[in-house]
Amino acid sequence: MATETMTLASEIESFATPRVASGRYANTADVVHAAMHALRLSEAGDEAINDALLALAEEGEASGDAEGDIFATILAKYGLNASSQS
């Protein structure tokens, strides 16, 4: 694994310091590693959601034209009304 030295913004340092002091992390580098891991998981999750939404949109498009007011149907299904959505 490559080692790199970096200067942290004061906001990051002030976030990391109490976590190291609590004993949860051995040092600031461990806090940064945990943050990078969380970012990777978040971006992977975002990508999976986007892929699922795209697949659903393509499925909907391939199914043909919707009949009636599809938005009213969805709002009714979830007990909402159009005025509460603005």
ROZASE-476641 format. One record per residue (C-alpha): residue number from 1; residue in three letters; x, y, z. Coordinates in nm, 3 decimals, padded with zeros to 5 digits. Example, Ala and Ser with C-alpha at 12.3 -4.5 7.8 and 13.67 -1.06 7.14 Angstrom:
<recs>
REC   seq   type         u         v         w
REC     1    ALA    01.230   -00.450    00.780
REC     2    SER    01.367   -00.106    00.714
</recs>
This chain:
<recs>
REC   seq   type         u         v         w
REC     1    MET    00.000    00.000    00.000
REC     2    ALA    00.131    00.345   -00.091
REC     3    THR    00.198    00.591    00.187
REC     4    GLU    00.128    00.958    00.137
REC     5    THR    00.165    01.252    00.370
REC     6    MET   -00.104    01.517    00.349
REC     7    THR   -00.208    01.830    00.527
REC     8    LEU   -00.563    01.811    00.661
REC     9    ALA   -00.805    02.100    00.665
REC    10    SER   -00.871    02.227    01.016
REC    11    GLU   -01.232    02.101    00.996
REC    12    ILE   -01.112    01.748    00.927
REC    13    GLU   -00.849    01.766    01.199
REC    14    SER   -01.104    01.893    01.453
REC    15    PHE   -01.338    01.610    01.353
REC    16    ALA   -01.066    01.344    01.381
REC    17    THR   -00.899    01.457    01.704
REC    18    PRO   -01.180    01.366    01.949
REC    19    ARG   -01.230    01.031    01.778
REC    20    VAL   -00.863    00.947    01.824
REC    21    ALA   -00.873    01.079    02.184
REC    22    SER   -01.171    00.854    02.261
REC    23    GLY   -00.968    00.550    02.159
REC    24    ARG   -01.206    00.460    01.878
REC    25    TYR   -00.926    00.514    01.625
REC    26    ALA   -00.553    00.472    01.675
REC    27    ASN   -00.465    00.786    01.480
REC    28    THR   -00.593    01.044    01.233
REC    29    ALA   -00.496    00.824    00.939
REC    30    ASP   -00.737    00.557    01.066
REC    31    VAL   -01.016    00.817    01.075
REC    32    VAL   -00.938    00.917    00.716
REC    33    HIS   -00.932    00.549    00.609
REC    34    ALA   -01.274    00.494    00.771
REC    35    ALA   -01.411    00.803    00.597
REC    36    MET   -01.281    00.685    00.259
REC    37    HIS   -01.437    00.342    00.317
REC    38    ALA   -01.772    00.505    00.398
REC    39    LEU   -01.745    00.719    00.084
REC    40    ARG   -01.676    00.412   -00.131
REC    41    LEU   -01.979    00.233    00.014
REC    42    SER   -02.199    00.539   -00.033
REC    43    GLU   -02.097    00.585   -00.395
REC    44    ALA   -02.145    00.214   -00.467
REC    45    GLY   -02.492    00.237   -00.314
REC    46    ASP   -02.573    00.548   -00.519
REC    47    GLU   -02.461    00.368   -00.834
REC    48    ALA   -02.678    00.066   -00.752
REC    49    ILE   -02.980    00.290   -00.693
REC    50    ASN   -02.921    00.475   -01.019
REC    51    ASP   -02.887    00.145   -01.207
REC    52    ALA   -03.213    00.016   -01.055
REC    53    LEU   -03.398    00.338   -01.138
REC    54    LEU   -03.270    00.330   -01.494
REC    55    ALA   -03.381   -00.033   -01.533
REC    56    LEU   -03.726    00.052   -01.397
REC    57    ALA   -03.756    00.353   -01.629
REC    58    GLU   -03.658    00.138   -01.928
REC    59    GLU   -03.908   -00.128   -01.821
REC    60    GLY   -04.179    00.134   -01.792
REC    61    GLU   -04.094    00.283   -02.130
REC    62    ALA   -04.100   -00.061   -02.293
REC    63    SER   -04.440   -00.141   -02.141
REC    64    GLY   -04.617    00.124   -02.350
REC    65    ASP   -04.825    00.427   -02.268
REC    66    ALA   -04.976    00.451   -01.923
REC    67    GLU   -05.350    00.497   -01.906
REC    68    GLY   -05.513    00.755   -01.680
REC    69    ASP   -05.336    00.992   -01.445
REC    70    ILE   -05.042    00.782   -01.327
REC    71    PHE   -04.926    01.048   -01.081
REC    72    ALA   -05.268    01.067   -00.915
REC    73    THR   -05.267    00.686   -00.891
REC    74    ILE   -04.928    00.683   -00.721
REC    75    LEU   -05.022    00.964   -00.482
REC    76    ALA   -05.345    00.785   -00.391
REC    77    LYS   -05.159    00.458   -00.336
REC    78    TYR   -04.944    00.623   -00.072
REC    79    GLY   -05.223    00.832    00.081
REC    80    LEU   -05.087    01.161   -00.047
REC    81    ASN   -05.242    01.445   -00.240
REC    82    ALA   -05.093    01.672   -00.503
REC    83    SER   -05.110    01.984   -00.284
REC    84    SER   -04.882    01.826   -00.021
REC    85    GLN   -04.614    01.761   -00.283
REC    86    SER   -04.521    02.121   -00.366
</recs>
